[in-house]
Amino acid sequence: MRFVEDISRFYGTGERNKAGQTLEEYLDGYDPRQFDLPSNTTDIIVVRCREELKTWDQELEVLLIKRANHPGIGFWATPGGFVEMREHMDEGAARELEEETGIKNLPLMQMATWGDFDRDPRWRVITTSYLALVEGDLAVQAGDDAADALWFKVRLDQVLNDQEQRKELWNLTLVNEEKNIQVGAKVAIERSGHKLLEKKQYRIMENEDLAADHGCLITQALLYLKGKLENI
């Protein structure tokens, strides 16, 4: 099986493997189904400021879609979906954002990979989160499997900062005043490892109508923006 047509850059030194196979022979007999294969998705956190974003204390909004199908039907989520087999991750993120919200040609920055095995009941689903920034107005239109697409005002409050235990706790609140909808999550962050190569583990402690672990994805993206703005 050859997934990539041009294999010229995969020859290595050109020698045979321990089974005496050339690269062509190895690929012809290779069966990817010998392993359980996870699915890959993308999730896009779109943050909007109605004016030029200069400081963290300006009012921010996050774009959410209402899920029209299982899992998490009726809950609110970041736009996103499955990446196709012959599609780069960035392309998949841009395509899903357009299909679910009508937004296109928006620069996206890759943030993190989220791969807890129990984050989706359908299968082992690993998602890559992206961050996008909008300054000014931007109309959205729900599409694909989204029942609705709305901008939610953001409030992110730190309720615990234990430097000794290297733990934080944040309250994320998202409000759409026009339709009187409020969702959110309480997110814990635990830091470990060397401070130069610090690992941060995000966990949902409480959840209010947000799908899966999307409270973690949104919190991480907002804290990234916060750090950038406070160090300008």
NORKAFEN-V608570 format. One line per field, one symbol per residue. ss: DSSP state (h for helix, s for strand, l for the rest). burial: + if it has 9 or more other C-alpha atoms within 8 Angstrom, else -. A space follows every 50 residues. Layout:
ss: ???
burial: ???
This chain:
ss: lllllllhhhllllllllllllhhhhhhlllhhhllllsssssssssssl llllllllllsssssssllllllllsslssssllllllhhhhhhhhhhhh hlllllllssssssllllllllllsssssssssssllllllllllsssss ssssssssssssllllssssssssssllllssssssssssssllhhhlss sssssssslslllhhhhhhhhhhhhhhhhhll
burial: ---------------+----+++--++-----------++++++++++++ ---------+++++++++---++-+++++++++-----+--+++++++++ +++----+-++-------++---+++++++++++++---++++--+++++ ++++-+-+--+----+++++++++++------++++++++++-----+-- -+++--+--++-+++++++-+---++--+---
